[in-house]
Amino acid sequence: MKTKITTFRLLTIAFVLFALPIGALAQTFPLYLCGDGTAILKPDATTTGTLKAGDKVVWQEFSTADAPMNTATELTVITDGVAPDFQVGGSGLSDGEHRYKVFIKTATASCSGDVSPALALYNLPDASVTLGSPSQSTFCEGGSHPTIQASTLTATATTINALLTDVSYVYSWTATKNTVAVADITTIGTQTANTFTLNNLATAGSYVLTASIKYAVAAGQLKSGDALGCVKSSGASSAITVSPKPATPTITFN
């Protein structure tokens, strides 16, 4: 009987987990870092206002299971009412979730205050983006072929953790025509997220395209090493040739 009950409980748990929509497991964070981005953590303004020179502000990282990690960092208050900076992030921070707590120790009697609730942040991985082959290596200018009138490129970026529902990529595209930069990409085609279609707007010539991505967050704050969202660019695409449309003749006679 005990075996049957245990099996029933496991099946029930499995059913509940798989029945939950992905949104029920979604994770959002008040702070995101990427590309060696850093952030300064401090106690709230009310607590900071009570600090006295010589007090200790003690920071500790905790696991998602709420267990202390690594060594606590004690920072000494130099000026009344001014909390010392505690910097997190940079090249030494692993990808994924990090949780920090803080408490205060007084200088006069070494009294320890209560530990704060955790602040959770997420360090995003370095991303990359690559381009596939164009759907057509060549097509005719001005719709002068009955069926082949455009060429589409698709950019593929590093997959974002599916639980991070408020994190996405912003795509941008650049192009050259006969090795000269195209000033306005909309004059040669259309962009839809991670695809670009070179179409009948493009005049005859040889086109090469490049895609770039950067992180964007719908909520919270993103701090990136480049201050731009950790921009990454693809290599150049294969050349796409737009062949000239033949001139319209007039009839002459002799």
N, C-alpha and C positions, 0 to 999 in steps of 0.2 A: 504493500500500500504506500509506503514511504517513497519508493521509487516512482510510482505513478504520480504522486503529488508533486514531487520535484520536477518531473518531466512536464507536468501541466504548467507549473510556475514558469519554467524556462520558455515554454511555447508562448505563454501569455506575454512575457517580457519581450520576446522577439516580435510578436504581433504588434505590440504597442510601438516599438521602435520603428519598425518598417511602415507602420500605418501613419506615422507622423509625417507631415509635409516637410520639405527641406527648410522652409522658413522657420519651423519650430526649433531647428537646430542652428539657425543662423547666428553668427557672431558679429558684433559691432564693437568698436573700440573708440575711446575718446581721442586717442593719439596713435598715429601711424608714423613709422620711420622707414626710409629707404635710402640706398646708396650712401652709406656712412653718415646719414643725417643724425643729428643729435638734438636732445631737448634738455632743458634745465627743469628739474623738479624742486618744488619748495613746499613747505607747509602752508596751509591757508593763511590769509591775511590776519585773521583774529588771533591765531596761535602765534604767528610771527611777531605780532605786536607785544606779546608777553615775554619774548626772549630777552635774556640778559647776557652781557658779555661773560664768557666762560661756560655758558650752558653748552650741552652737546645735543646735536641733532643727529639721530641714529637712523640710518637707512638700511634696509634689508630686502633682498629679493626673495620671493617665495614661489614655489612651484604651483601648478594648477591644482595640486592636491593640498595646498596650503602648508607645505613643509618648507622651512628655511633653506636657502641655497647660498652657497659660497660664504664669504666672510662679510659681516656687517661693516658698514662704513660710518665712522663717527666723525662728524664735522663740528669744529668748535666755533661758537658764535664770537665774533670779534667786536661787533658794535651792537648796543642795545637795539632791539626791534628790527634787526636785519638778519635774515636767515642766509647762511652760506649756500652757494650753488651746489646742487648735486646733479652732475651731468650723466645722462644715459645715452646709449647709442654708439655710433662710430663703428670702425672696422672690426672691433672685438665682439660685437653683439651678434649672437646667433639669430637665424631667421625664426620667426614664429612669435608666440605670445610670451610676454614677460610681465611679471606682477611685482610691484614694490609697495612696501609699507614703511612707515616712519613713526618714531616716538621721540620724546624729549627727555633729557636728563638734566636736572638743575646742577649748577656749579656749586652752590652753597651747601646742599645736603645730599647731593647725588640721588634726589628723588626721581623716580621714573614715571612718566605719564603713561596713559593707555596707548596701545598701538593703534594706529589709524586703520581704517578700511583700506584694502588694496586698490592701487591704481593699476589697471591693466593696459598695456600698450602692445602693438604688434609691429614687429620688424619685417617688412616685406622683402622677399628675395630679389636678387638682381634679375632683371628681366632681359629677354632678347627677342628679336623679331627677324623673321626671314621671309623672303619672297619666293613664291612658286613661279613656275614658267608662265609666260603670258599665254592666254587662250589662243591667240593668233600671233605669229611672228611678223606677219605683214597683212595689211588690208588696204583697200583703195580709198583714196581721198574723196570726200564729198558724196559718199553713198554710191560710188560709180561701179560697185559690184552688186549683183542682185541679192546676195545673201550674207556675205562677209563684210561687215561694215563697222566693226569695233574689235577691240582686244581688251580683255580683263585680267588684271593682276590681283592676286590674293595674298595678304600678309598674314603670317601665322606667328602669334606671340606666345611666350611662356604662359602656361595655364595658371590662372589664379585659383587659389583654394576656394572650392565651391561654397564653403560656409561663410566666406567673407562677402556677403551680398551687397555691401555698400562700397566695394572696391572695384574699379574698372580701369580700362585703358582708354586714353584719348589718342586717336590715330591722326597723323598728318602726312601729307604727301608732297614731294618735290619732284621736279622733272627737268631734264635738259632736252633741247631740240638741236640736233647737230652740234652738240657739246656746249651750247649756250643755255644758261639757266632760263627757265620759263618763269616770268614774273608772277603770273596769275594762273594757278593750276586749273581754275574753272574755265579757262578759255580753250582747254584741250580735251576736257572730259568731265566725268562726274565721280565723286567719292561717296561711298556708303560704308561707314565704319571701316572695316579692314579690307575693303576692296576698292580698286580704282579702275574705271573703264575709260580707256582712250577711245574717243568716238569721232563722229563726223565733224566735230568742231575743230579737230586737229588738221592743220594743213600739211602738205607733203614734207617729209623729212624723217630723220631717225631720232626716235625718242627713247630715253632711258629714265626710269623712275626709281625713287627711293622712298621707303616708308619709315616713319618714326612713331614711337609710342612713348607715353608717359603715364604714370599712375594718377588716378583721380579718386577722391573719396566723397561719397554723398553726404556723410556726416562726420563729425570729429575733425581733427586737424592732421595734415600731412606735413612732415618736415623731411626734406630731402637734401642730400649732400650738394646737389647743384642748384637748389632753391627753385627748381622748375618742374619737379615731379619725377626726377630720375629718368631723363630722356635717353632713349636708346634708338639707334638707327640701324636699318638693314643694310646689306650690301646693295650695290646697284643691280637693277634688273637686266635681263637680256634686252638687247635693243629691239624695239618694235618699229618696223618701217611702214610709213604711210606713203604709198605709191601715188604719184601725181595723177590726177584725173586728166584724161586726154582733152585737148582743146576742142571746142565746138567748131566744126568747119563751116565755111560758106562755099557754095557751089560757084565755080567759075567755068568759063568755056572759052574756046578759041577756035 
